[in-house]
Amino acid sequence: MLDDQTRADLVAQYEAVYAGAEPLVPPTQTFPQMEEADAYAIQQQFIANRVAEGAKIAGYKVGLTSKAMQEFAGTTEPDFSALLDTMFIPEAAEIKAADWFDPLVEIEIAFVLKEALSGANVTAVDVIRATDFVLPAIELVDFRIKRAMGMNFIDTVSDLAAVGAVIVGGNPIRLDDVDVRCVEGVLLKNDQEVERGLASAVLGNPVNAVAWLARKLSSFGIGFKPGQLILTGSFVRAVPVAAGDRIAARYDTGFGDVNVDFV
């Protein structure tokens, strides 16, 4: 475990990266005694500082939802981070690639809640009842730490679970109008298919990702609020992007495309 001063120092270092400093060496390489609890404490203090400056928590993201990605990161469960309202980018926007450190994109399904949801025993049924609608989404993954050999789950958690930004499509679908497990998504880069997958790759069902996160957050004394958006995790491999790339997330269930351009 880290002491309070070391945690505070790491929060300050992450804030310096956002202000223009170079990305950090993975913290566990400097502090091998660092644990998951430290990583989430650092993440939550960073978010609390942004909220104190006027940002709002607009939802949460779940990451590492596939077994392959968990094994790669050296963990047996997903990770998460809060999403701030400052992280949302409109669809069809032009995104300046130079504003990001190490950008990649993933395609996901986002749940928007109509009811509060919390507790250690939240089930898929509770999630279905609490969901207003689902939306197609692109997550812009970004790292404030230098991706290096030995980087692990704890490093990523402390780095806001590697979330950079969120782009959601504007075509909502009710859960009772779609079998969300069977949604197929295609990630296009410059009009060429680079990834394809089914939403069932996300813990068997994206509904399960929301239920997992509700249970996980309960251990921190946190619950979902009405109107919050939950990114449920990618069902394809993350793809690097650079200036000049046009990205489209294409779904087969009436969601349509979600497009962004990196300039």
N, C-alpha and C positions, 0 to 999 in steps of 0.2 A: 504493500500500500504506500501511497504518497502522502506526505504531510500537506496541510492546508496551504502553506506558502508555495510549495512546488506546484500544486494544482493551480493556484492563482497566477504563478509565473507562466505556466503553459497557456492559460487563457489569454494572458497579455501577449504572448508570442503569436497565437493564432490571430488576435486582433491586429497585430503588426503586419502579418501577412496580407490581410484584407486591405490594409492601408498602403501596401506597396512593397513590403519586404519580400525576400525570397522565401519560398516554401520551406517548411521545417524538415529536418531529419526526422524519420519516424520516432516518436517519443519513447517507444519501448527500447530503442537502441541506446538512448541516453539514460533511461530509467528502467532497467530490466525488472525491477520490483513492481512496476505499474500493473494494476489489475483492472478488470472490467468496471468495477465500482468507481475507480478513479476516472476512467474514460467518460462514463456517463455524467459524473459530477462536473468534469471540465466542459462537456457539451452543454449541460443544463445551465452552467454559469455564463457561458458565452451567450446563449439564448436569452437569459435573464437580463444581461447587459444591453442587448439589442432592444428588448421590450422596454427597458428603462429609458431608452433613447427615443421611444415612440413607435417601434414596430409592434405588430400584433401576431400572435400565433394563429395561423389560418388552418392548421391541420398537422398531419404527421406523415412520415414515409416509413415504409418497411423495406428493408434491404436484405440481401443474402437469403432469398426465399427458396432457392433450389439447393438440393443436396450437393450438387457439383460445386456451387459457389461456396457453400459452407465448408466443404472439405478443403477447397482452395484457400479459404481465409483461416482455417484452423479452428472452426467453431462447430457446434452442433445445433445452433439456433440462429434465427435471423437477428438483425440489428434494427435500430430505428433512430429517427431524429424528428424533432419538431420542424415544421415548415413555417417560415415567416411570410407575411403578406408581401414583403419586399422581394421574395424569391420567384414571384409569378410573372411570366412573360406572355403576352398575347400570342395566339396562334397567328401564323403568317407574318410574324415579325422578322426583321433583320437583326441578327445578333452579332455583335462585334466580337470576333474570335479572340482578339487580343485582350479582352476584358477577363478572360478565364485563364487558369493556370495549366490545366491538363484535361481539356474537355472531352467527354464521351457522351453518347446518347443511348438511351434505352426506351423501349415502349412498354407501357403499363396500362392498367385499368384503375381509374380513380373512383372511389366511393364518396358520395356526398351525403352527410347524415341529416336527418330531419328531427332526430331525438337525441338526447344525451345518452351516453353509453359508457358504463364503467363497471368494474368489479373483477374479482379474482376468478369468477366462474362464468364469464361471458361465453356463450355458445354461438354457433353458426346461426341458430334460430334467432337469437337476440340481434345479431348483426342484420339479418334480413328484415326484421321488423323495424329496425332503427334507420335503415337506408332509404333515402329519398330517391336517388337515381345514381347511375354510374356514367362515367365519361371516359373517352379515350385520352391518353396523355403521353407526353414525352418527358422523361426526366433527363435533364442535363446534369450528368455526373461530373464532379470536379474535385480535385484533391488540393488541399493546402499543405500536404506533406509530400515529400519527394517519394514517388513510387520506387521502391528499392527492394532487393532481396532481403527477406526477413520481416518485411512489413506485415502486420497481422491484424486480426479482428479488433484488438484493443486500440491500435493506432487509428483504424478507420472510424470506430465509434467516437473517439475523441474529436475527430474531424467532421462532426455533424453527419456521420454515416455517409460521407462523400457526396452529399447533395449540393448541387450548385444552383439549379433553378428548375422550375416546373412549367410546362406548356400544356394546357388542357384544351381539348376540342370543345366546340359549342353545341354538340348534338347529344343530349342526354337520353338515356334509355332506362326504363324501370327494370328492376330485377325480375319481375314476373313476366317480362316480355322477352327475356333472353336466358338461355342456359349459359351462364357466364363462364362455366368451365370449358365450354367448347368454342369460345371466341378465338379465332385465329388472327394473328397480327403479322404483318410484314413490315420490316424496316427497309426503306429505300434510301440509298445515298446516290445523289446525282442520277436519279431515275433508274438505278440498278438495284435489284434485290440483293441485300447483303445478309439478312437474317429473317427467319420465319419461325414462329412457334405458337403453341396453344397456351391459353391462360391456365389450363390445368397444371402447368409446370410450376405454378405458384402454390406450393403447399397442397397440391391436389385441387384447390379451388381458391380464388382470391378472397372469397368470404372468410376462409380460414385464416388468412393473413390479418384481416381486420380483427377477428376474434382473438388471435394470438396477441396482437398489439394492445388491445383493450385489457387483456389479463396482465400483460407485462407492465403496462403503465400503472395498473392498480398498485403494484409494489412500490411505486414512487409517489403514491397518493394523487395520481392524475387520472382524469377521465375525459372522454370525448364530449364536446359541446355541439349543440345543434348548429348546422351550417358548416362544420369543419369538413375538410377534404382529406381523405386517406389514400395515399399512393400505396398500392398493394405489392409492388415488386415487379421486376422485369421478368418476362418469360422468353427473352432472347439474350444473347451475348451483348455486352456493351461494345459500342463501335466508336473508335476515335473520330473526331471531326476537326476540320481546320477551315480557315478562310477560303471561300469559294464553294463550300459544300452546301448542297440543298438536301434537306432531310425531310422525309415523309414517313409517317406512321399510318399504315393502311390496314383497316379491319374489315372483316367479312360479314358483319352483323348489322349494318345500318349506321354504324358510327361515322363512316366516311373517313377522310384523310385528315391528319394534323400535320401541317407543314411549317418549317422554319428555314431560314437561310442564314448561313454563317458568312460574314463579310469581313 
